[in-house]
Amino acid sequence: MGSIPQAMEYPDNIRRWKKKLVMAAAAPYRSAGRFAWHFARGKLGGDPVFPELLRQGLMASNSHILDLGCGQGLLAAWLRAAEKLYSSGDWPENWPPAPTQLTIRGLELMPRDVQRGKAALGSQATIEQADIRTADFGQADIVVILDVLHYMDYTAQEAVLRRVRKALSNHGTLLMRIGDAASGWRFKLSNGVDAVVAAARGHGRVRLYGRSSGQWRSVLEQLGFTVEPIAMGYGTPFANILLVGRV
């Protein structure tokens, strides 16, 4: 598979700016309760995928975004906060422009997360309670699936991805983060954490269905995607990879 590009360590000025963006994105969750606010701050501040989506210019302006398994809508909050900072001129010099004029729709199975997302985001995004195995995806320019598909069996994974391909426009993009099952102890650690989180969120004891990065790429390529892998575990012990699938 070759070398996979790595997420980067940011210089001090970018880290300070990122903290400002994290606080701006988390602020709406104060209205959704203490848990929602603290979770937003922790997740947005510690997960490398959020700043890397912006630094690598993976989302174009004027896009219809479908976020599958969106939780309490953190991606939407992040993108709205980024747009505001960019519009005010507060943006890293060498980064691509922030995506603007986005339409964001999120689907989430857990009702409590949906309630938190709606309370925080209001009209900034559409958050719906739905099972992505059966929900209508409609049409989208960008589909985002972050750390979700391994909670469903292999047949269901592939069925969801077939429907994602149908939902994407002719030049659409799939942004899918996965754990690399070929990465040894780092994958086992990630699976252990995911199982604990799933139980804490009310899913009970779950079985996880992982694949290696190469296996995931094969599934996507068979559906007509060209796939670029980007390592997305920087700053964490996890073997996460963002697969950028382009139609």
Beta strands, then each sheet from edge to edge (+ up, - down):
strand 1: 64-68
strand 2: 103-108
strand 3: 126-129
strand 4: 140-146
strand 5: 168-179
strand 6: 226-231
strand 7: 240-246
sheet 1: 3+ 2+ 1+ 4+ 5+ 7- 6+
end
